[in-house]
Amino acid sequence: MRTDTASTAVVADRSIDETDALDVLGGNERGVVAAMESRALPDWIRRVHERTTWTTSA
């Protein structure tokens, strides 16, 4: 995920299959429609959200 100026990026070190807990879960609007076509991502968000300190979106 990159900032709007592309000067900063957040890069995942693990896949959603390797992650079951996070301190912060966040995202942005890029790729949302395509991501939601898969059941895996929404199911993972619901599961991980139970254990996050903050769940947010930009």
C-alpha positions in Angstrom: 0.0 0.0 0.0 1.5 3.4 -1.0 0.6 6.9 0.0 -1.0 9.2 -2.6 2.4 10.7 -3.4 4.0 7.3 -3.7 6.8 8.4 -1.4 5.9 5.9 1.4 4.8 2.3 1.2 3.7 -0.4 3.7 4.8 -3.9 2.6 3.4 -7.1 4.0 5.9 -9.6 5.3 3.3 -12.4 5.6 0.2 -13.5 3.8 -3.2 -13.5 5.4 -2.9 -17.3 5.8 0.1 -16.7 8.1 -1.5 -14.0 10.2 -4.2 -14.4 12.9 -3.6 -11.4 15.1 -2.6 -7.7 14.6 -2.3 -4.6 16.7 -3.6 -2.4 13.9 -5.6 -3.5 10.8 -6.0 -0.7 8.2 -6.5 -0.3 4.5 -7.4 2.1 1.8 -9.8 2.1 -1.1 -7.4 0.7 -3.7 -8.4 -2.8 -4.8 -11.4 -3.0 -2.5 -13.9 -4.2 -5.2 -11.6 -6.9 -6.4 -10.6 -8.0 -2.9 -14.2 -8.3 -1.8 -15.0 -10.6 -4.7 -13.0 -13.3 -2.8 -14.6 -14.7 0.4 -11.1 -15.2 1.9 -10.3 -11.5 2.6 -13.6 -10.5 4.3 -13.6 -13.7 6.4 -10.0 -13.0 7.4 -10.8 -9.3 8.3 -13.7 -10.5 10.5 -11.6 -13.1 12.3 -8.5 -10.8 12.8 -10.7 -7.8 13.8 -11.7 -9.7 17.0 -8.0 -9.4 18.2 -6.9 -6.0 17.0 -6.5 -2.9 19.1 -7.6 -0.7 16.2 -9.4 -1.6 13.0 -9.6 1.3 10.6 -9.8 2.4 6.9 -8.7 5.4 4.9 
